[in-house]
Amino acid sequence: MSPLHQIGEAIRELLLKIPLSAARGLFLLFLAGLLVWVLTLPRSETSPAGSEPGKVRLSEKLKFWAAVSLVLQILIYLLL
């Protein structure tokens, strides 16, 4: 076995010691942080150029759909 195999095996053993619930929790925290970031983006960055406020179609509301998809992902990982 080469030194790279030994290093790889040591890393693998360390990663196997991490509980699955801790990895899941970190992933959920990442998704929650991403959701907060999306919700705090300015409206000018998430709406089409040249559109009037209040006159944007639902299909053009990027912030809304990004938030919906992130909430669905969080729910999926929480419940399954």
MOWOGI-V546679 format. One record per residue. RES is the residue in one small letter. SS is DSSP state (H for helix, E for strand, - for the rest). PSI is psi in whole degrees, 0 to 359 (* if undefined). Layout:
res={RES & RES}
ss={SS & SS}
psi={PSI & PSI}
This chain:
res={m & s & p & l & h & q & i & g & e & a & i & r & e & l & l & l & k & i & p & l & s & a & a & r & g & l & f & l & l & f & l & a & g & l & l & v & w & v & l & t & l & p & r & s & e & t & s & p & a & g & s & e & p & g & k & v & r & l & s & e & k & l & k & f & w & a & a & v & s & l & v & l & q & i & l & i & y & l & l & l}
ss={- & - & H & H & H & H & H & H & H & H & H & H & H & H & H & H & - & - & - & H & H & H & H & H & H & H & H & H & H & H & H & H & H & H & H & H & H & H & H & - & - & - & H & H & H & H & - & - & - & - & - & - & - & - & - & - & - & H & H & H & - & H & H & H & H & H & H & H & H & H & H & H & H & H & H & H & H & H & H & -}
psi={133 & 166 & 328 & 323 & 320 & 318 & 314 & 320 & 322 & 317 & 318 & 316 & 321 & 317 & 329 & 342 & 347 & 124 & 145 & 325 & 326 & 318 & 319 & 317 & 317 & 321 & 319 & 322 & 320 & 313 & 320 & 319 & 320 & 321 & 316 & 317 & 316 & 317 & 338 & 0 & 143 & 147 & 327 & 336 & 344 & 5 & 157 & 148 & 136 & 7 & 149 & 141 & 136 & 352 & 20 & 132 & 156 & 324 & 346 & 359 & 91 & 321 & 317 & 310 & 327 & 319 & 318 & 314 & 323 & 319 & 319 & 318 & 318 & 316 & 318 & 313 & 335 & 320 & 335 & *}
